[in-house]
Amino acid sequence: MHIKVMEMVGESTDGWRSAVQSAITEASKTTNNIVGVEVVNFTANVENGRVVEYKANLKVAHTS
């Protein structure tokens, strides 16, 4: 079995967990057999002292 890895960024206004799910949902539209995910980094956009958007950088593993 061969595993391929692609990098993605997920975004959400609801939190980091939602940002991760957003990336996986998007990847699932064009990629079959997602078998795992590694969260590489969490970041956020801030406006007026408040977090307004959460971002998660991911490595998504899938089989061919």
C-alpha positions as CSV (number, residue, x, y, z in Angstrom):
1,M,0.0,0.0,0.0
2,H,1.2,3.5,-0.9
3,I,0.3,6.5,1.2
4,K,0.3,10.0,-0.3
5,V,0.3,13.2,1.7
6,M,-1.1,16.5,0.8
7,E,-1.0,19.8,2.7
8,M,-4.0,21.9,3.3
9,V,-5.2,24.8,5.3
10,G,-8.7,24.7,6.9
11,E,-10.5,27.9,8.1
12,S,-13.4,28.4,10.4
13,T,-15.0,31.2,12.5
14,D,-16.1,28.5,15.1
15,G,-12.8,27.2,16.3
16,W,-9.7,25.1,15.5
17,R,-11.6,21.8,15.5
18,S,-14.0,23.2,12.9
19,A,-11.0,24.4,10.9
20,V,-9.6,20.9,10.8
21,Q,-12.9,19.4,9.8
22,S,-13.3,22.1,7.1
23,A,-10.0,21.0,5.5
24,I,-10.9,17.3,5.7
25,T,-14.4,18.0,4.2
26,E,-12.8,19.9,1.3
27,A,-10.2,17.2,0.7
28,S,-12.9,14.5,0.7
29,K,-14.5,16.1,-2.3
30,T,-11.6,15.2,-4.6
31,T,-9.7,12.6,-2.6
32,N,-10.8,9.1,-1.7
33,N,-9.5,6.9,1.1
34,I,-8.3,9.5,3.6
35,V,-6.6,7.5,6.4
36,G,-5.2,10.1,8.7
37,V,-4.3,13.7,9.4
38,E,-1.5,15.5,11.1
39,V,-2.1,19.0,12.5
40,V,1.0,20.9,11.8
41,N,0.1,24.4,13.1
42,F,-2.8,26.4,14.5
43,T,-3.1,30.2,13.7
44,A,-5.8,32.8,14.0
45,N,-6.8,36.2,12.6
46,V,-7.5,38.8,15.3
47,E,-9.5,42.0,14.9
48,N,-10.1,44.5,17.7
49,G,-8.6,42.2,20.3
50,R,-10.8,39.3,19.3
51,V,-10.2,36.1,17.4
52,V,-12.3,36.3,14.2
53,E,-11.0,33.3,12.2
54,Y,-9.2,30.1,13.2
55,K,-6.8,28.3,10.8
56,A,-5.3,24.8,10.9
57,N,-2.4,23.7,8.7
58,L,-2.8,20.0,8.0
59,K,-1.0,17.1,6.3
60,V,-3.7,14.7,5.0
61,A,-2.7,11.1,4.3
62,H,-4.6,9.1,1.7
63,T,-4.2,5.9,-0.2
64,S,-4.1,5.7,-4.0
